[in-house]
């Protein structure tokens, strides 16, 4: 599976972006798609995940601000990021995997097999 992330950019605090992750070369329906981010000097952290049925999971810090969605016909997952703040500055990666039944394991990066190259999100204060 190949993943291509896009949509990042430079925005002011309070602004919004829509990140996209397009998959090719695999059975899209069989994968959970996760978004992770890594800020300079910090470890990669889970942001949001979505199953084929549309079930979602978020890290607490983005609940109410970020929305993950999925268009299976287009093999694309979106991450709408609103009310951005400087702490959201990071490289955002999408990943595909089979982390098991819905739950906390969806947050574990090691359970995702395929990764895109990432897209930079920079939020200015």
Steps between C-alpha positions, in 0.01 A plus 500: 500500500631842407379805688524861392429772752432857396332819608742638754609860510560811705200644681437745779373390838129433481520401136409177325639252252376181339758226475453217253644152489451308177575129486588285203616149434314313769161402634399829654198354671706266714703770671461735787644836400670705767640849513808559711713808550854575605616836623871595510672330789195297595386147445244411239152508648165365393242759394198318356397174340210371294378155410336393175153543649580853604555437869747752636739555787688815602767608740345715771692814403329526161146391585253762385758666274604226257270279295608189316290365215532246227390472136539134416411552133791742469725298733563823686492597865468862605600678815322831546703702748329804650582748776867436449751618757881512491517173695349328196809580294647172379549272205177305458521143375231260392538130548311182412484191712296231666536582870220269603163567652397858564667638807819635649722290274400721210726764661814286475723600210679164503177329386484694174681342206499771235591864533484804278773763487322760703379853449620800701251704702634823646284721720618851574393688811 
